[in-house]
């Protein structure tokens, strides 16, 4: 019978190479950050578009005979916000 010894010495054991694993993690994290930035940008653009549409509709309503006092009671009214800011 031949006596054998386990390869438990650190110099003999192949070192663990995690370069690819680390690169995958970095790429995954970068993609998630890009996705969040894109969602925030879309949310910002949608909000801006809605503000523009509301302002346009209120301007049309104001020029069409809508009373300004009616919109002052609505806290979400763009016209009331712009009147308060001036």
Backbone torsions as a table, in degrees:
resi	resn	phi	psi	omega
1	UNK	NA	134.3	-179.7
2	UNK	-95.6	130.1	-179.8
3	UNK	-82.4	131.9	178.9
4	UNK	-119.6	154.6	-179.7
5	UNK	-124.0	142.0	180.0
6	UNK	-70.2	152.2	180.0
7	UNK	-89.0	70.6	-176.9
8	UNK	-102.5	1.4	178.9
9	UNK	-76.6	134.9	-177.9
10	UNK	-60.5	-30.8	180.0
11	UNK	-72.2	-22.9	-178.1
12	UNK	-95.2	-21.9	-177.5
13	UNK	-80.9	136.8	178.7
14	UNK	-67.3	130.7	-177.7
15	UNK	-74.0	148.3	-177.4
16	UNK	-77.2	125.4	-177.7
17	UNK	-103.9	112.8	-176.9
18	UNK	-114.4	24.1	-177.8
19	UNK	-62.5	-48.0	-179.3
20	UNK	-65.9	-40.7	179.1
21	UNK	-62.3	-44.6	178.6
22	UNK	-63.8	-40.0	179.2
23	UNK	-64.3	-40.9	177.6
24	UNK	-62.4	-43.3	179.5
25	UNK	-63.0	-44.0	178.7
26	UNK	-62.1	-43.0	-180.0
27	UNK	-64.2	-43.0	179.8
28	UNK	-62.2	-44.0	179.4
29	UNK	-64.7	-42.3	178.8
30	UNK	-62.4	-42.2	179.4
31	UNK	-64.5	-39.0	177.9
32	UNK	-64.5	-41.9	178.1
33	UNK	-64.0	-41.7	177.9
34	UNK	-63.5	-39.0	179.5
35	UNK	-65.3	-42.0	178.2
36	UNK	-64.0	-42.5	178.4
37	UNK	-62.2	-41.0	179.9
38	UNK	-65.3	-42.3	177.7
39	UNK	-62.4	-42.8	178.9
40	UNK	-64.2	-39.8	178.2
41	UNK	-64.8	-42.1	177.6
42	UNK	-64.2	-42.3	178.3
43	UNK	-61.9	-41.4	179.5
44	UNK	-65.6	-42.5	180.0
45	UNK	-66.7	-38.4	177.5
46	UNK	-64.5	-42.1	179.0
47	UNK	-62.7	-44.2	178.6
48	UNK	-61.9	-42.8	179.5
49	UNK	-62.7	-42.6	179.1
50	UNK	-64.4	-40.0	178.0
51	UNK	-63.0	-42.5	178.9
52	UNK	-63.4	-43.0	179.4
53	UNK	-64.8	-43.0	178.7
54	UNK	-63.1	-42.6	179.1
55	UNK	-63.1	-41.6	179.8
56	UNK	-64.8	-44.5	179.5
57	UNK	-64.7	-39.8	179.0
58	UNK	-68.5	-36.7	177.1
59	UNK	-64.3	-41.7	178.2
60	UNK	-65.0	-42.2	178.3
61	UNK	-64.6	-40.1	-179.4
62	UNK	-65.8	-44.7	179.7
63	UNK	-71.8	-23.0	179.6
64	UNK	-85.6	-0.8	176.2
65	UNK	112.8	6.3	177.0
66	UNK	-70.4	133.5	-177.8
67	UNK	-75.6	136.7	-179.6
68	UNK	-66.1	-32.8	-178.9
69	UNK	-63.6	-29.7	179.3
70	UNK	-65.4	-36.8	-176.3
71	UNK	-83.2	-13.6	-179.5
72	UNK	-69.3	-26.7	178.9
73	UNK	-74.1	-20.5	-178.8
74	UNK	-87.4	112.6	-177.4
75	UNK	-68.9	-18.0	-178.9
76	UNK	-92.7	3.5	-177.5
77	UNK	-74.3	127.6	178.6
78	UNK	-65.3	-37.9	-178.8
79	UNK	-64.5	-41.8	179.4
80	UNK	-67.0	-35.5	178.8
81	UNK	-67.2	-42.6	-179.8
82	UNK	-69.5	-34.3	178.0
83	UNK	-68.2	-36.9	178.5
84	UNK	-70.3	-33.2	-178.9
85	UNK	-71.5	-28.0	-178.5
86	UNK	-82.3	NA	NA
